């Protein structure tokens, strides 16, 4: 089930951005709006985004697209921030030499 590392990074980027947006909404409804009903819906969706990010980064590490540092960073940072930082680092490494110059 090997894919292109760039394609997998594209999926990770989309899920990471969506999860950051969900985090912002979750913080708003938890601290400003104080809506327990909204938190009980948005919280698990945000949690699924974290699990998806972790799964995708572990999958890429298992396929040897990148090292195990990427899933570790996603786990330690709580998901979206680590995935977006790792995305930037990996895209720089994957850039062809002709584009780098």
Backbone as CSV, one residue per row, in Angstrom:
resi,resn,N_x,N_y,N_z,CA_x,CA_y,CA_z,C_x,C_y,C_z
1,UNK,0.834,-1.193,0.000,0.000,0.000,0.000,0.878,1.256,0.000
2,UNK,1.868,1.255,-0.871,2.794,2.372,-0.944,2.200,3.491,-1.792
3,UNK,2.316,4.704,-1.294,1.864,5.883,-2.017,3.050,6.832,-2.161
4,UNK,2.797,7.920,-2.801,3.808,8.961,-2.946,3.893,9.754,-1.636
5,UNK,5.095,10.012,-1.127,5.198,10.773,0.128,4.596,12.173,0.023
6,UNK,4.696,12.792,-1.136,4.111,14.134,-1.301,2.584,14.086,-1.195
7,UNK,2.002,13.061,-1.752,0.535,12.921,-1.680,0.090,12.699,-0.233
8,UNK,0.835,11.870,0.491,0.517,11.647,1.896,0.702,12.929,2.699
9,UNK,1.734,13.708,2.393,1.920,14.996,3.065,0.793,15.967,2.747
10,UNK,0.260,15.904,1.525,-0.891,16.747,1.177,-2.096,16.421,2.060
11,UNK,-2.334,15.136,2.260,-3.456,14.712,3.113,-3.204,15.148,4.551
12,UNK,-1.962,14.975,5.018,-1.622,15.390,6.382,-1.813,16.888,6.553
13,UNK,-1.434,17.669,5.536,-1.607,19.125,5.609,-3.085,19.503,5.713
14,UNK,-3.925,18.888,4.893,-5.361,19.202,4.916,-5.972,18.828,6.264
15,UNK,-5.660,17.636,6.758,-6.199,17.206,8.053,-5.665,18.101,9.165
16,UNK,-4.391,18.487,9.093,-3.806,19.368,10.107,-4.460,20.740,10.141
17,UNK,-4.697,21.308,8.976,-5.356,22.626,8.915,-6.791,22.528,9.434
18,UNK,-7.498,21.487,9.030,-8.866,21.302,9.514,-8.871,21.131,11.032
19,UNK,-7.895,20.405,11.558,-7.851,20.183,12.996,-7.491,21.452,13.759
20,UNK,-6.645,22.308,13.182,-6.347,23.598,13.815,-7.613,24.451,13.874
21,UNK,-8.355,24.471,12.778,-9.605,25.248,12.764,-10.598,24.701,13.793
22,UNK,-10.686,23.379,13.895,-11.560,22.786,14.905,-11.097,23.140,16.315
23,UNK,-9.794,23.200,16.522,-9.275,23.575,17.832,-9.675,25.003,18.183
24,UNK,-9.587,25.898,17.224,-9.988,27.296,17.468,-11.467,27.365,17.824
25,UNK,-12.292,26.653,17.069,-13.730,26.637,17.358,-13.983,26.009,18.722
26,UNK,-13.293,24.925,19.018,-13.467,24.258,20.308,-13.098,25.182,21.467
27,UNK,-11.984,25.889,21.335,-11.593,26.826,22.398,-12.615,27.944,22.551
28,UNK,-13.159,28.405,21.434,-14.173,29.460,21.506,-15.421,28.978,22.245
29,UNK,-15.936,27.816,21.847,-17.183,27.354,22.482,-16.952,26.918,23.923
30,UNK,-15.727,26.532,24.261,-15.450,26.112,25.631,-15.221,27.287,26.567
31,UNK,-14.532,28.332,26.093,-14.137,29.413,26.987,-14.960,30.688,26.817
32,UNK,-15.422,30.972,25.623,-16.174,32.215,25.404,-17.675,31.951,25.467
33,UNK,-18.124,31.028,24.651,-19.553,30.722,24.570,-20.015,29.840,25.736
34,UNK,-19.106,29.054,26.284,-19.387,28.134,27.397,-20.578,27.212,27.100
35,UNK,-20.548,26.639,25.930,-21.614,25.748,25.500,-21.162,24.297,25.638
36,UNK,-21.685,23.627,26.659,-21.328,22.224,26.870,-21.807,21.349,25.725
37,UNK,-22.941,21.680,25.138,-23.465,20.883,24.028,-22.537,20.961,22.817
38,UNK,-22.048,22.154,22.510,-21.138,22.314,21.367,-19.804,21.627,21.632
39,UNK,-19.313,21.728,22.861,-18.048,21.080,23.209,-18.182,19.568,23.075
40,UNK,-19.329,19.016,23.462,-19.513,17.563,23.387,-19.588,17.064,21.948
41,UNK,-19.837,17.955,20.992,-19.845,17.567,19.576,-18.489,17.851,18.932
42,UNK,-17.956,19.043,19.135,-16.717,19.450,18.470,-15.502,18.764,19.075
43,UNK,-15.521,18.517,20.371,-14.387,17.867,21.036,-14.034,16.511,20.434
44,UNK,-15.003,15.605,20.306,-14.678,14.303,19.705,-14.256,14.398,18.237
45,UNK,-14.807,15.348,17.499,-14.392,15.520,16.100,-12.932,15.960,16.053
46,UNK,-12.575,16.897,16.923,-11.182,17.331,17.021,-10.290,16.151,17.432
47,UNK,-10.758,15.328,18.349,-10.008,14.140,18.772,-9.789,13.162,17.634
48,UNK,-10.793,12.993,16.788,-10.643,12.125,15.618,-9.615,12.692,14.648
49,UNK,-9.567,14.009,14.531,-8.552,14.642,13.693,-7.151,14.345,14.203
50,UNK,-6.984,14.390,15.525,-5.685,14.067,16.127,-5.302,12.617,15.839
51,UNK,-6.251,11.713,16.024,-5.980,10.292,15.765,-5.644,10.076,14.285
52,UNK,-6.350,10.763,13.393,-6.074,10.645,11.955,-4.665,11.153,11.635
53,UNK,-4.278,12.279,12.216,-2.924,12.809,11.993,-1.867,11.825,12.490
54,UNK,-2.094,11.282,13.657,-1.143,10.329,14.203,-1.052,9.085,13.320
55,UNK,-2.191,8.579,12.873,-2.207,7.409,11.986,-1.462,7.689,10.687
56,UNK,-1.728,8.833,10.079,-1.085,9.160,8.799,0.421,9.306,8.932
57,UNK,0.870,9.924,10.015,2.310,10.089,10.194,2.982,8.756,10.528
58,UNK,2.308,7.908,11.291,2.838,6.577,11.580,2.897,5.750,10.296
59,UNK,1.884,5.878,9.474,1.874,5.152,8.195,3.069,5.560,7.332
60,UNK,3.326,6.854,7.235,4.476,7.319,6.458,5.796,6.846,7.031
61,UNK,5.899,6.803,8.357,7.133,6.307,8.981,7.283,4.809,8.741
62,UNK,6.181,4.073,8.788,6.235,2.630,8.540,6.637,2.333,7.095
63,UNK,6.248,3.205,6.176,6.620,3.039,4.771,7.981,3.661,4.459
64,UNK,8.653,4.155,5.496,9.994,4.743,5.400,10.049,5.997,4.521
65,UNK,8.945,6.761,4.524,8.957,8.055,3.842,9.689,9.086,4.685
66,UNK,9.619,8.939,6.006,10.291,9.819,6.948,10.558,9.026,8.210
67,UNK,11.286,9.638,9.125,11.645,8.953,10.360,10.510,8.953,11.375
68,UNK,10.752,8.229,12.458,9.755,8.141,13.519,9.672,9.422,14.338
69,UNK,10.548,10.374,14.040,10.482,11.659,14.737,9.173,12.382,14.413
70,UNK,8.648,12.183,13.199,7.441,12.909,12.791,6.221,12.486,13.623
71,UNK,5.917,11.181,13.745,4.805,10.814,14.628,5.050,11.225,16.080
72,UNK,6.311,11.176,16.519,6.615,11.583,17.896,6.314,13.059,18.115
73,UNK,6.669,13.896,17.135,6.391,15.335,17.246,4.883,15.584,17.251
74,UNK,4.146,14.870,16.404,2.687,15.023,16.370,2.093,14.623,17.720
75,UNK,2.572,13.538,18.294,2.063,13.069,19.583,2.366,14.067,20.697
76,UNK,3.592,14.547,20.755,4.009,15.441,21.840,3.327,16.802,21.758
77,UNK,3.147,17.322,20.542,2.559,18.653,20.404,1.030,18.629,20.392
78,UNK,0.437,17.469,20.438,-1.015,17.387,20.466,-1.649,17.378,19.090
79,UNK,-0.878,17.230,18.045,-1.439,17.041,16.714,-1.130,18.077,15.668
80,UNK,-2.027,19.037,15.484,-1.944,19.919,14.318,-0.666,20.736,14.211
81,UNK,-0.189,21.277,15.297,1.004,22.124,15.237,2.211,21.293,14.810
82,UNK,2.399,20.149,15.424,3.517,19.276,15.061,3.431,18.763,13.642
83,UNK,2.205,18.484,13.191,2.058,17.975,11.824,2.377,19.049,10.795
84,UNK,2.010,20.283,11.080,2.289,21.363,10.132,3.781,21.724,10.119
85,UNK,4.426,21.681,11.274,5.871,21.926,11.323,6.607,20.805,10.599
86,UNK,6.224,19.566,10.871,6.842,18.433,10.190,6.624,18.471,8.689
87,UNK,5.452,18.926,8.274,5.145,19.064,6.848,6.131,20.025,6.179
88,UNK,6.380,21.159,6.807,7.312,22.150,6.248,8.721,21.555,6.153
89,UNK,9.167,20.885,7.218,10.509,20.295,7.231,10.639,19.246,6.130
90,UNK,9.654,18.374,6.017,9.734,17.291,5.032,9.623,17.800,3.599
91,UNK,8.809,18.791,3.360,8.705,19.325,1.999,10.024,19.946,1.555
92,UNK,10.744,20.567,2.479,12.066,21.106,2.139,13.029,19.982,1.782
93,UNK,12.944,18.867,2.501,13.821,17.736,2.208,13.470,17.046,0.905
94,UNK,12.175,17.025,0.549,11.727,16.345,-0.650,11.863,17.196,-1.911
95,UNK,12.144,18.485,-1.731,12.262,19.394,-2.888,13.437,18.966,-3.757
96,UNK,13.230,18.872,-5.063,14.339,18.500,-5.942,15.472,19.526,-5.878
97,UNK,16.672,19.078,-6.186,17.855,19.960,-6.120,17.733,21.136,-7.077
98,UNK,17.046,20.951,-8.204,16.898,22.044,-9.173,16.049,23.178,-8.621
99,UNK,15.052,22.851,-7.766,14.217,23.896,-7.160,14.925,24.571,-6.005
100,UNK,15.808,23.858,-5.344,16.489,24.397,-4.165,17.483,25.499,-4.531
101,UNK,18.014,25.451,-5.727,19.027,26.439,-6.126,18.415,27.727,-6.598
